Amino acid sequence: MVHIHKPFRAFLACSVAALLLTGATGCANKPGRSASKSMSSSMTQSQVGTTARTIGAQYVRDTKDRETALRYAAALRMEGRNEQSLAVMRKTVILHPNDRGVQAEYAKALAANGKFDQALPALRRAQTPEYPNWRLISAEAAIVDQLGQHDEARNLYRKALDLAPNESSIHSNLGMSYILTGELATAETHMKRAASLPGADSRVRQNYALVVGLQGRFDEAHAIARRELSQADADANVAYLQSMLKQQNSWSELAAEDADPNHDATATN
């Protein structure tokens, strides 16, 4: 098992949170699916900005319209305007307190702002206990993971897999859970499975490259990333990962020095 230091865990947590924010898309009820229908992870930043402005203008004309509010909140998150997205969803959830689709989007907005303890009850309110939805279960697991409750999170992922055994996002989220605790070989097993499934998207395959790179197999990680990214982006991603691992090694060395009772004496001699 590899020990993951706190600064590096923050970097990894960003990947988990990114999966979380897409994992509950359209999950609570059929009308809620329109929240992300006009937004796609394959859109360029320019396209995202144009779409956000268009939906934003519609929202200004009628801030009480449920569908427009959900689409606008999703667009704002894709632009990285998480606080504004949360403000939209706070108003929308007041207008539609019993709407499961709204509760799910509200949970995503809270999670995007790092408010995981508040996102969890909102997500649970969105769930239908008598007919559980695997997307919501997986999203709940990702939040629980962020709160450091990894065993509980993995039990939830397995419940989600019982409902959707070939869903790539669940396998990928479960792999990220094992990355957070430094169990890289187990993480790779799940990531490889996720990347091989028909529904795997670019983010899932890039996370597979991540776990390979975390084990020092940079050429292999680069080859996987290159299938999804341009040469320049793949080079940049692997270089960034290498720099993060160097920092991780430095933190490990410092921790070892702090734990060595003879270190200070040796340094002064």
Secondary structure, DSSP 4 states (H G I P E B T S, - for coil): -PPPPHHHHHHHHHHHHHHHHHHTTT-S-GGGGGGTTT--TTS-HHHHHHHHHHHHHHHHH-TT-HHHHHHHHHHHHHTT-HHHHHHHHHHHHHHSTT-HHHHHHHHHHHHHTT-HHHHHHHHHHH--TTS--HHHHHHHHHHHHHTT-HHHHHHHHHHHHHH-TT-HHHHHHHHHHHHHTT-HHHHHHHHHHHHHSTT--HHHHHHHHHHHHHTT-HHHHHHHHHTTS-HHHHHHHHHHHHHHHHHHHHHHHHHHHHH-TTHHHHHH-
